[in-house]
Amino acid sequence: MNRIPLPARVFAATAASAAAVAMLLSAPALAAVTAEEAARLKTTLTPLGAERGANKDGSIPAWDGGMTKAPAGFKAGDARPDPFPGEKPLYAISAKNMAQYEAKLSDGVKALMKKYPDFRIEVYPTHRTAAAPQWVYDNTFKNATRAKLVDNGHGTEGAYGGTPFPIPKDGYEVFQNHRLAWTGTYIQAPVRVWVVTADGKRAMASGGTQSFRKQFYDPEGSHEKFDGYYQLGKFAVSEPGSKTGEAILAHDNLNASNPRGLWQYLVGQRRVRKAPSVAYDTPDSVTSGIGLFDEAFNLFGPIDKHTLKLVGKRELYIPYNNNRAASAKVADLVTPGTLNPSLVRWELHRVWEVEATLAEGKRHVVPKRKYYIDEDSWQIILFDGWDAKGDLWRTNYTLTLLAPDIPALVGNMYWGGYDLQTGAYYLNMASNELPSQYKVVAPLPRSFFSPEELANEGAR
């Protein structure tokens, strides 16, 4: 499988049995790393914890700081251009030749190739463009020696303003890194959700404005002042007409033991109500039920119905630097069967692989998943899901938008999923053909994300 070994400290007890090692990898760790380990963030590792060097054959280059310069004349809200407009694919992989590249393909991608003879991935030169501001790097270095898991691995203490576990010991730490990945602080974007049925018909399921207040990354805040709510998010629906005025509001806490706030405004009821069902395997109404709520943004809400095992690190073809797809016309991008292969850019990157399996005594319609997390940005880029019979059922993706103006590699836009059994799929949080793209805005007050404001907006 071309796997790259986990850090040596995971296997320090060389005399341990294979079963003991497996237990170590799946159980949540509690301790932060040592100062000596953290020092690697300034030498062999990038400031966020990725391997700084190239791979053996150079197909994955060394990280040189990422891309941090906005295009000339760029204004907030502009569609960001393709950063590599002159590049051509190195090669394409389809059902005809996928055996040659099988070790670097996810199960879901291989299933799409088998299901759709015309589906292919076009592989471009790898560019490690992910970056963050220096203050995020500084906080990540501090977090490395002070952050720890709580709440049976589903919460974090001692972290602020940076990746909490840049040198992860287990899958729980990797997932917390994803939850707290840097994608900006105050963000808004007009978005639409596109669904495609098995017979190839495309429809807009929802449209509106997505807003984020990522207060874990408030540069004016601090570890001491932080109240635990790392992200406030609101999706206000403005189209189609049958859904205009609906809204979903989420207050996500760093620790699973603290209450997660979820509210919905439904026009027909003309009131705001708490929405505990917006979680786990409840069909996602925003995607007309094709996706599940815990698949939103590739990970949304608690995942305590599964246990997490850190399998290791591997090289994988993943969607990357997809600014061209983000600017394409909807009819050109969202095509029957799959997204248009000619518009989606794939690159070879190192990813962390985390396997989620159903915990004892729990129920979930997707009892097994495999997640692939980009080492440079700590965001889930691909994940696959199996049904109770053990059959591959779902494969999800994010196209990753490069935003050097922030700077960030954005994975919480342009994401979606394929139902491999029905043939339906969707693309969520897409700003194609809309007047603005993922946009840094002035600080959004907490009151903007209150249930009371949700009611006021619905009444207007």
Salt bridges, closest charged atoms under 4 A:
GLU37 OE2 - ARG9 NE 2.48
GLU51 OE2 - LYS313 NZ 3.20
GLU51 OE1 - ARG350 NH1 3.83
ASP78 OD2 - LYS75 NZ 3.91
GLU87 OE2 - HIS127 NE2 2.53
GLU87 OE1 - ARG345 NH2 2.52
GLU102 OE2 - LYS110 NZ 3.47
ASP107 OD1 - LYS110 NZ 3.78
ASP107 OD2 - LYS370 NZ 3.70
GLU122 OE2 - ARG120 NE 3.04
ASP199 OD2 - LYS201 NZ 4.00
GLU224 OE2 - HIS223 ND1 3.85
ASP227 OD2 - ARG446 NH1 2.81
GLU239 OE2 - ARG192 NE 2.84
ASP252 OD1 - ARG260 NE 2.57
ASP294 OD2 - HIS364 NE2 2.77
ASP294 OD1 - ARG369 NH2 2.94
GLU295 OE2 - ARG369 NH2 3.70
GLU295 OE2 - ARG394 NE 2.54
GLU315 OE1 - LYS104 NZ 3.41
GLU347 OE2 - ARG345 NE 2.65
GLU347 OE1 - HIS349 NE2 2.75
GLU353 OE1 - ARG3 NH1 2.61
GLU353 OE1 - ARG314 NH1 3.48
GLU375 OE2 - ARG128 NH2 3.40
GLU375 OE1 - LYS313 NZ 2.97
GLU375 OE2 - ARG350 NE 2.76
ASP376 OD1 - ARG128 NH2 2.81
ASP405 OD1 - ARG80 NE 2.73
GLU453 OE2 - ARG460 NH2 3.66
GLU457 OE2 - LYS234 NZ 2.78
